[in-house]
Protein backbone atom coordinates (compact mmCIF):
# COMPACT_ATOMS: atom_id res chain seq x y z
CA UNK A 1 0.00 0.00 0.00
CA UNK A 2 0.97 3.64 -0.40
CA UNK A 3 2.67 3.18 -3.79
CA UNK A 4 2.46 6.26 -6.03
CA UNK A 5 0.57 5.65 -9.26
CA UNK A 6 1.76 7.28 -12.48
CA UNK A 7 -0.41 7.89 -15.56
CA UNK A 8 -3.66 7.96 -13.63
CA UNK A 9 -6.28 9.88 -15.61
CA UNK A 10 -7.88 12.71 -13.65
CA UNK A 11 -11.16 14.13 -14.90
CA UNK A 12 -12.88 17.20 -13.49
CA UNK A 13 -16.64 17.21 -14.05
CA UNK A 14 -19.27 19.88 -13.64
CA UNK A 15 -22.93 18.98 -14.09
CA UNK A 16 -21.91 15.60 -15.44
CA UNK A 17 -19.71 17.09 -18.18
CA UNK A 18 -15.90 16.88 -18.29
CA UNK A 19 -14.43 20.36 -18.06
CA UNK A 20 -10.75 19.48 -17.56
CA UNK A 21 -8.42 16.48 -17.53
CA UNK A 22 -4.89 15.60 -16.51
CA UNK A 23 -2.48 12.76 -15.73
CA UNK A 24 -0.43 11.97 -12.65
CA UNK A 25 3.37 12.08 -13.04
CA UNK A 26 5.88 9.41 -11.97
CA UNK A 27 5.31 10.45 -8.35
CA UNK A 28 1.53 10.16 -8.60
CA UNK A 29 1.14 13.95 -8.48
CA UNK A 30 -1.27 15.95 -10.65
CA UNK A 31 -2.36 19.56 -10.90
CA UNK A 32 -5.20 21.03 -12.92
CA UNK A 33 -5.65 24.80 -13.14
CA UNK A 34 -7.92 27.31 -14.85
CA UNK A 35 -11.03 26.18 -12.99
CA UNK A 36 -13.77 28.66 -12.22
CA UNK A 37 -14.72 28.75 -8.53
CA UNK A 38 -17.51 26.32 -7.75
CA UNK A 39 -18.39 22.70 -6.98
CA UNK A 40 -16.91 19.87 -9.04
CA UNK A 41 -16.61 16.11 -9.14
CA UNK A 42 -13.06 14.86 -9.54
CA UNK A 43 -12.55 11.33 -10.87
CA UNK A 44 -9.39 9.19 -10.95
CA UNK A 45 -9.07 6.11 -13.17
CA UNK A 46 -6.29 3.76 -14.24
CA UNK A 47 -6.07 0.39 -15.95
CA UNK A 48 -6.40 -2.51 -13.45
CA UNK A 49 -7.69 -0.18 -10.71
CA UNK A 50 -11.17 0.75 -9.57
CA UNK A 51 -12.27 4.24 -10.55
CA UNK A 52 -12.86 6.65 -7.69
CA UNK A 53 -14.78 9.93 -7.66
CA UNK A 54 -14.98 12.63 -4.97
CA UNK A 55 -16.54 16.05 -4.65
CA UNK A 56 -14.39 19.18 -4.48
CA UNK A 57 -15.05 22.90 -3.93
CA UNK A 58 -12.77 25.21 -5.91
CA UNK A 59 -12.03 28.65 -4.49
CA UNK A 60 -10.44 31.63 -6.29
CA UNK A 61 -6.62 31.87 -5.93
CA UNK A 62 -6.47 28.64 -3.92
CA UNK A 63 -5.30 25.10 -4.68
CA UNK A 64 -7.84 22.57 -3.43
CA UNK A 65 -6.18 19.27 -2.44
CA UNK A 66 -7.95 16.19 -3.79
CA UNK A 67 -6.09 12.96 -3.14
CA UNK A 68 -7.04 9.42 -4.13
CA UNK A 69 -6.27 5.95 -2.86
CA UNK A 70 -7.19 3.52 -5.63
CA UNK A 71 -7.94 -0.14 -5.03
CA UNK A 72 -6.68 -2.65 -7.57
CA UNK A 73 -9.30 -4.54 -9.54
CA UNK A 74 -9.92 -8.01 -8.16
CA UNK A 75 -8.52 -11.17 -9.71
CA UNK A 76 -9.74 -14.75 -9.94
CA UNK A 77 -8.53 -18.24 -9.14
CA UNK A 78 -9.81 -21.18 -11.12
CA UNK A 79 -8.82 -24.72 -11.91
CA UNK A 80 -9.66 -28.41 -11.99
CA UNK A 81 -9.60 -30.95 -9.17
CA UNK A 82 -9.00 -34.58 -10.17
CA UNK A 83 -7.73 -37.81 -8.64
CA UNK A 84 -4.44 -39.48 -9.51
CA UNK A 85 -6.24 -41.30 -12.35
CA UNK A 86 -7.21 -37.93 -13.92
CA UNK A 87 -10.88 -38.45 -13.03
CA UNK A 88 -12.55 -35.08 -12.24
CA UNK A 89 -13.78 -34.80 -8.65
CA UNK A 90 -17.13 -33.08 -8.17
CA UNK A 91 -18.07 -31.53 -4.84
CA UNK A 92 -14.50 -30.83 -3.72
CA UNK A 93 -14.34 -27.86 -1.36
CA UNK A 94 -11.96 -25.08 -2.34
CA UNK A 95 -10.87 -22.60 0.34
CA UNK A 96 -8.78 -19.48 -0.27
CA UNK A 97 -6.79 -18.37 2.77
CA UNK A 98 -4.88 -15.21 3.57
CA UNK A 99 -2.83 -15.03 6.75
CA UNK A 100 -4.41 -18.27 7.92
CA UNK A 101 -7.98 -16.96 7.59
CA UNK A 102 -10.49 -18.15 4.99
CA UNK A 103 -11.40 -15.25 2.68
CA UNK A 104 -13.34 -17.15 0.01
CA UNK A 105 -14.57 -20.64 -0.76
CA UNK A 106 -16.31 -22.64 -3.47
CA UNK A 107 -17.12 -26.13 -4.77
CA UNK A 108 -16.09 -27.97 -7.91
CA UNK A 109 -18.83 -28.75 -10.44
CA UNK A 110 -19.54 -32.11 -12.08
CA UNK A 111 -16.45 -31.64 -14.24
CA UNK A 112 -14.19 -30.94 -11.26
CA UNK A 113 -13.98 -27.26 -12.26
CA UNK A 114 -14.12 -24.32 -9.85
CA UNK A 115 -13.74 -20.55 -10.11
CA UNK A 116 -13.49 -18.00 -7.29
CA UNK A 117 -13.47 -14.29 -8.09
CA UNK A 118 -13.45 -10.98 -6.25
CA UNK A 119 -9.99 -11.54 -4.77
CA UNK A 120 -7.77 -8.57 -4.02
CA UNK A 121 -4.34 -8.88 -5.67
CA UNK A 122 -1.83 -10.60 -3.41
CA UNK A 123 -0.53 -13.92 -2.15
CA UNK A 124 -2.91 -16.66 -1.02
CA UNK A 125 -2.99 -20.30 0.03
CA UNK A 126 -5.55 -22.36 -1.87
CA UNK A 127 -6.75 -25.60 -0.30
CA UNK A 128 -8.75 -28.46 -1.85
CA UNK A 129 -10.50 -31.10 0.26
CA UNK A 130 -13.02 -33.88 -0.33
CA UNK A 131 -14.39 -36.78 1.66
CA UNK A 132 -12.17 -39.88 1.33
CA UNK A 133 -9.30 -37.85 -0.16
CA UNK A 134 -6.23 -36.22 1.32
CA UNK A 135 -6.39 -32.42 1.58
CA UNK A 136 -3.91 -30.51 -0.56
CA UNK A 137 -2.79 -26.86 -0.26
CA UNK A 138 -0.73 -24.73 -2.65
CA UNK A 139 0.34 -21.10 -2.86
CA UNK A 140 -1.06 -18.74 -5.49
CA UNK A 141 -0.40 -15.14 -6.52
CA UNK A 142 -3.48 -13.21 -7.62
CA UNK A 143 -3.10 -10.32 -10.06
CA UNK A 144 -5.67 -7.65 -10.95
CA UNK A 145 -7.91 -8.56 -13.89
CA UNK A 146 -6.18 -11.93 -14.31
CA UNK A 147 -7.40 -15.49 -13.71
CA UNK A 148 -4.70 -17.49 -11.91
CA UNK A 149 -4.85 -21.24 -12.67
CA UNK A 150 -4.59 -23.51 -9.62
CA UNK A 151 -5.17 -27.22 -10.29
CA UNK A 152 -5.17 -30.10 -7.81
CA UNK A 153 -4.54 -33.84 -8.04
CA UNK A 154 -5.87 -35.43 -4.85
CA UNK A 155 -4.77 -38.80 -3.49
CA UNK A 156 -7.38 -41.06 -1.93
CA UNK A 157 -7.14 -41.62 1.83
CA UNK A 158 -5.39 -44.89 2.69
CA UNK A 159 -7.31 -47.98 3.77
CA UNK A 160 -6.60 -50.93 6.08
CA UNK A 161 -6.61 -54.70 5.87
CA UNK A 162 -7.29 -56.73 9.01
CA UNK A 163 -8.47 -60.11 10.14
CA UNK A 164 -7.91 -63.25 12.19
CA UNK A 165 -5.75 -66.27 11.38
CA UNK A 166 -6.76 -69.68 12.79
CA UNK A 167 -5.96 -73.28 12.11
CA UNK A 168 -8.54 -75.73 10.75
CA UNK A 169 -9.70 -76.41 14.27
CA UNK A 170 -10.46 -72.73 14.90
CA UNK A 171 -7.48 -72.10 17.18
CA UNK A 172 -6.00 -68.61 16.85
CA UNK A 173 -2.45 -68.55 15.52
CA UNK A 174 0.03 -66.01 16.86
CA UNK A 175 3.11 -64.69 15.01
CA UNK A 176 1.82 -65.54 11.55
CA UNK A 177 3.47 -63.32 8.96
CA UNK A 178 1.03 -61.42 6.76
CA UNK A 179 2.24 -60.04 3.44
CA UNK A 180 0.32 -57.61 1.24
CA UNK A 181 1.30 -57.76 -2.44
CA UNK A 182 0.54 -55.55 -5.40
CA UNK A 183 1.61 -56.61 -8.86
CA UNK A 184 3.72 -59.39 -7.36
CA UNK A 185 5.66 -57.05 -5.07
CA UNK A 186 5.38 -56.91 -1.28
CA UNK A 187 4.06 -53.48 -0.26
CA UNK A 188 3.37 -54.13 3.44
CA UNK A 189 3.82 -56.81 6.11
CA UNK A 190 2.61 -57.60 9.61
CA UNK A 191 2.28 -60.30 12.27
CA UNK A 192 -0.73 -61.71 14.07
CA UNK A 193 -0.91 -61.09 17.82
CA UNK A 194 -1.56 -63.65 20.56
CA UNK A 195 -5.22 -63.77 19.48
CA UNK A 196 -4.37 -64.34 15.83
CA UNK A 197 -5.44 -60.81 14.96
CA UNK A 198 -3.59 -58.55 12.53
CA UNK A 199 -4.15 -55.11 11.02
CA UNK A 200 -2.15 -53.40 8.28
CA UNK A 201 -2.90 -49.78 7.39
CA UNK A 202 -1.62 -47.06 5.10
CA UNK A 203 -2.69 -48.87 1.94
CA UNK A 204 -3.69 -46.90 -1.14
CA UNK A 205 -7.12 -47.90 -2.48
CA UNK A 206 -6.86 -50.73 -4.98
CA UNK A 207 -6.60 -54.49 -5.44
CA UNK A 208 -4.11 -56.55 -3.43
CA UNK A 209 -3.10 -60.13 -2.72
CA UNK A 210 -2.80 -61.01 0.97
C-alpha positions in Angstrom: 0.0 0.0 0.0 1.0 3.6 -0.4 2.7 3.2 -3.8 2.5 6.3 -6.0 0.6 5.7 -9.3 1.8 7.3 -12.5 -0.4 7.9 -15.6 -3.7 8.0 -13.6 -6.3 9.9 -15.6 -7.9 12.7 -13.6 -11.2 14.1 -14.9 -12.9 17.2 -13.5 -16.6 17.2 -14.1 -19.3 19.9 -13.6 -22.9 19.0 -14.1 -21.9 15.6 -15.4 -19.7 17.1 -18.2 -15.9 16.9 -18.3 -14.4 20.4 -18.1 -10.7 19.5 -17.6 -8.4 16.5 -17.5 -4.9 15.6 -16.5 -2.5 12.8 -15.7 -0.4 12.0 -12.6 3.4 12.1 -13.0 5.9 9.4 -12.0 5.3 10.4 -8.4 1.5 10.2 -8.6 1.1 14.0 -8.5 -1.3 16.0 -10.6 -2.4 19.6 -10.9 -5.2 21.0 -12.9 -5.6 24.8 -13.1 -7.9 27.3 -14.8 -11.0 26.2 -13.0 -13.8 28.7 -12.2 -14.7 28.7 -8.5 -17.5 26.3 -7.8 -18.4 22.7 -7.0 -16.9 19.9 -9.0 -16.6 16.1 -9.1 -13.1 14.9 -9.5 -12.5 11.3 -10.9 -9.4 9.2 -11.0 -9.1 6.1 -13.2 -6.3 3.8 -14.2 -6.1 0.4 -15.9 -6.4 -2.5 -13.4 -7.7 -0.2 -10.7 -11.2 0.7 -9.6 -12.3 4.2 -10.5 -12.9 6.6 -7.7 -14.8 9.9 -7.7 -15.0 12.6 -5.0 -16.5 16.0 -4.7 -14.4 19.2 -4.5 -15.1 22.9 -3.9 -12.8 25.2 -5.9 -12.0 28.7 -4.5 -10.4 31.6 -6.3 -6.6 31.9 -5.9 -6.5 28.6 -3.9 -5.3 25.1 -4.7 -7.8 22.6 -3.4 -6.2 19.3 -2.4 -7.9 16.2 -3.8 -6.1 13.0 -3.1 -7.0 9.4 -4.1 -6.3 6.0 -2.9 -7.2 3.5 -5.6 -7.9 -0.1 -5.0 -6.7 -2.7 -7.6 -9.3 -4.5 -9.5 -9.9 -8.0 -8.2 -8.5 -11.2 -9.7 -9.7 -14.7 -9.9 -8.5 -18.2 -9.1 -9.8 -21.2 -11.1 -8.8 -24.7 -11.9 -9.7 -28.4 -12.0 -9.6 -31.0 -9.2 -9.0 -34.6 -10.2 -7.7 -37.8 -8.6 -4.4 -39.5 -9.5 -6.2 -41.3 -12.4 -7.2 -37.9 -13.9 -10.9 -38.4 -13.0 -12.5 -35.1 -12.2 -13.8 -34.8 -8.7 -17.1 -33.1 -8.2 -18.1 -31.5 -4.8 -14.5 -30.8 -3.7 -14.3 -27.9 -1.4 -12.0 -25.1 -2.3 -10.9 -22.6 0.3 -8.8 -19.5 -0.3 -6.8 -18.4 2.8 -4.9 -15.2 3.6 -2.8 -15.0 6.8 -4.4 -18.3 7.9 -8.0 -17.0 7.6 -10.5 -18.2 5.0 -11.4 -15.2 2.7 -13.3 -17.2 0.0 -14.6 -20.6 -0.8 -16.3 -22.6 -3.5 -17.1 -26.1 -4.8 -16.1 -28.0 -7.9 -18.8 -28.7 -10.4 -19.5 -32.1 -12.1 -16.4 -31.6 -14.2 -14.2 -30.9 -11.3 -14.0 -27.3 -12.3 -14.1 -24.3 -9.8 -13.7 -20.6 -10.1 -13.5 -18.0 -7.3 -13.5 -14.3 -8.1 -13.5 -11.0 -6.2 -10.0 -11.5 -4.8 -7.8 -8.6 -4.0 -4.3 -8.9 -5.7 -1.8 -10.6 -3.4 -0.5 -13.9 -2.2 -2.9 -16.7 -1.0 -3.0 -20.3 0.0 -5.6 -22.4 -1.9 -6.8 -25.6 -0.3 -8.8 -28.5 -1.9 -10.5 -31.1 0.3 -13.0 -33.9 -0.3 -14.4 -36.8 1.7 -12.2 -39.9 1.3 -9.3 -37.8 -0.2 -6.2 -36.2 1.3 -6.4 -32.4 1.6 -3.9 -30.5 -0.6 -2.8 -26.9 -0.3 -0.7 -24.7 -2.7 0.3 -21.1 -2.9 -1.1 -18.7 -5.5 -0.4 -15.1 -6.5 -3.5 -13.2 -7.6 -3.1 -10.3 -10.1 -5.7 -7.7 -10.9 -7.9 -8.6 -13.9 -6.2 -11.9 -14.3 -7.4 -15.5 -13.7 -4.7 -17.5 -11.9 -4.8 -21.2 -12.7 -4.6 -23.5 -9.6 -5.2 -27.2 -10.3 -5.2 -30.1 -7.8 -4.5 -33.8 -8.0 -5.9 -35.4 -4.9 -4.8 -38.8 -3.5 -7.4 -41.1 -1.9 -7.1 -41.6 1.8 -5.4 -44.9 2.7 -7.3 -48.0 3.8 -6.6 -50.9 6.1 -6.6 -54.7 5.9 -7.3 -56.7 9.0 -8.5 -60.1 10.1 -7.9 -63.3 12.2 -5.8 -66.3 11.4 -6.8 -69.7 12.8 -6.0 -73.3 12.1 -8.5 -75.7 10.7 -9.7 -76.4 14.3 -10.5 -72.7 14.9 -7.5 -72.1 17.2 -6.0 -68.6 16.9 -2.5 -68.5 15.5 0.0 -66.0 16.9 3.1 -64.7 15.0 1.8 -65.5 11.5 3.5 -63.3 9.0 1.0 -61.4 6.8 2.2 -60.0 3.4 0.3 -57.6 1.2 1.3 -57.8 -2.4 0.5 -55.5 -5.4 1.6 -56.6 -8.9 3.7 -59.4 -7.4 5.7 -57.0 -5.1 5.4 -56.9 -1.3 4.1 -53.5 -0.3 3.4 -54.1 3.4 3.8 -56.8 6.1 2.6 -57.6 9.6 2.3 -60.3 12.3 -0.7 -61.7 14.1 -0.9 -61.1 17.8 -1.6 -63.6 20.6 -5.2 -63.8 19.5 -4.4 -64.3 15.8 -5.4 -60.8 15.0 -3.6 -58.6 12.5 -4.2 -55.1 11.0 -2.2 -53.4 8.3 -2.9 -49.8 7.4 -1.6 -47.1 5.1 -2.7 -48.9 1.9 -3.7 -46.9 -1.1 -7.1 -47.9 -2.5 -6.9 -50.7 -5.0 -6.6 -54.5 -5.4 -4.1 -56.6 -3.4 -3.1 -60.1 -2.7 -2.8 -61.0 1.0 
